[in-house]
Amino acid sequence: MPRLAAVTLLCAGALASPAIAQDAKAGGAKASAQCAVCHGKDGLSQLPVAPNLAGQVEFYLVKALEDFRAGRRENEMMTVVSKDLTDADIANLAAWYASIRISVQPPP
């Protein structure tokens, strides 16, 4: 039984939302102004060097942006862009991109 409790707590912690309340609408406004040039206005990039962000897992986006900002993850453009992002900006951007619904169709 203790093992089940530990697994339950671990899963609950992984699914918990970030400490900062997210505002997807504010994230969308920030993305339109700052991120759309490379990642596309709808989170679907037209540039081979910029990944699609639409529908990405929110926690992953938060972690990636925090790592770029802290210098733990390297990319010249993202390091410059992320250095001025606040924790709220990061939470909002992650909420925005995670909220974009995408449909995937298998290739013909």
N, C-alpha and C positions, 0 to 999 in steps of 0.2 A: 504493500500500500504506500509506503513512503516514496517509492520510485514513481508511482503514478502521480503523486502530489508534486514531485519535483518536475516531472515532464509537463504537467498542467501549468505550473508556475512559469516554466521556461517558455512555453507556447504563448501564454498570456502576455509575458513581457515582450516577446517578439512582435506581437500584434498590437501592442499598446501604441496609441498615437503619441507624437512628440509632445514635449512639455509646453511648447508654444502653440497656441491655438492657430490653426491654419485658416487663411482667407484665400480661397482659390480665385476669387474675382480679382483681388489685389495682385495675386501671383500672375494672373493673365495679363493685367495691365503692365506689370514689370517685364513679363516675357515679351510682349509686343514691342516694348521700347528697347529692350536690351538683348534678348536671346534669339528673336525671330530671324535676325540677319543670317545666322549660321544654322539654327535648328528648325527654321521654317515657322511661319505664323501659326500653323496648326500642330507644331511639334514634329512634323515630318520633314526632315532635312532633304534638301536637294543637293547638298554637298557631300561627296564621298568621305571627307575627313570629319564631318560632324554627325554624331549619332542621332537617330530618332529618339525623341523624348516622350512622345505621346503614348499614354497608357503604361508608362514605366512604373515600377513599384515605388511608392512614395518614400519608404524608408531608404531604399537604395539611392534615390536622388538626394535626399538630405545628407546621407553619408558621403556621397561623391562630392557634393558642393562644399561640405565642411572640410573634407580632405584637400580639395583644391585650395581653399582659402588658407588652410593651415600649412600648406606646402608638403603634405604627406602624399599627395598625388600630383604628378607632373604633367602639365600641358601648358605651353607658353600663353596661349590665348585665355584659357580658363583660369589660370593663376591671376592674370591681370583683371579679368572680369569679376572673379569671385572675391577679390580682396576687399571690396567695398560693400559686399552684401552683409546685411545684419542677420541675426538668427531668425528674425521674423520674415525677412525677404526669402531666406532659404526655405523655411517652412511653407510660405505662400507659393513659391515657385514649384516646389515638390507637389503640393496639393493640386495646383493648376494642371501640371503635366500628367499627374496620376488620374485626374478626373476626365481627361480626354479619352473618349471611347473610340477604339479603332476596330475595324473588322479585317480579318485576315482571310484571304482566299488562297487555296492551294494553286500552284502554277498549273497551267493547262497541260 
